[in-house]
Amino acid sequence: MQGRNRWWMASILAVGILAGLLVVGTGWAAQPSRVGVVDMQQVLNQSSRGKAMKQKLDQERAARQREVETRQQDLQKMQAELEKQAPVLSEQARRERTESLQRKVRDIRRLVEDANRDFEKRVQDTEMEITREIIGVVQEYGKDQGFLTIMERSTLIYYSQTADVTSEIIKRYDGKQK
């Protein structure tokens, strides 16, 4: 008799578990599992703020480049002047001017290296700031549109174009900037 009760209880428990799984399963099935894909680099490049940032940084880069070119031209003039005056200069005067020229070359080289390092840091910081803003927009969009997950395109091997939400993210990000 006890064996029969155990069997009966186990049967009821199994039916209950199956019923529970069916209810949970239909609940999950009722909600579509939406998965999205976003190309963060494309959002950076095509959003209004990203374009403005790129334009500003390009202008800054061009200004720095002009400054370096001006200094290099000054050095070339000094070099040409030294070469022209070398025959009439004393040994000590020639040595002093050569050392002065070499110092200026080193100074310009350091200036260029420092400027490049500072500029690259500025680019990285600006991109990080904008990327954080975009991530916030992606998270908000995902919640509003009922996405299960939204992944970055560069990490994927394959995805369907129907999952791509990049243009929607660009629109929403641009809308937040205005």
ABEGO torsion letter per residue (X at the ends): XAAAAAAAAAAAAAAAAAAAAAAAAAAAAABBBBBBBBBAAAAAAABAAAAAAAAAAAAAAAAAAAAAAAAAAAAAAAAAAAAAAAAABBAAAAAAAAAAAAAAAAAAAAAAAAAAAAAAAAAAAAAAAAAAAAAAAAAAAAAAAGBABBBBAAABABBBAAABAAAAAAAAAAAAAX
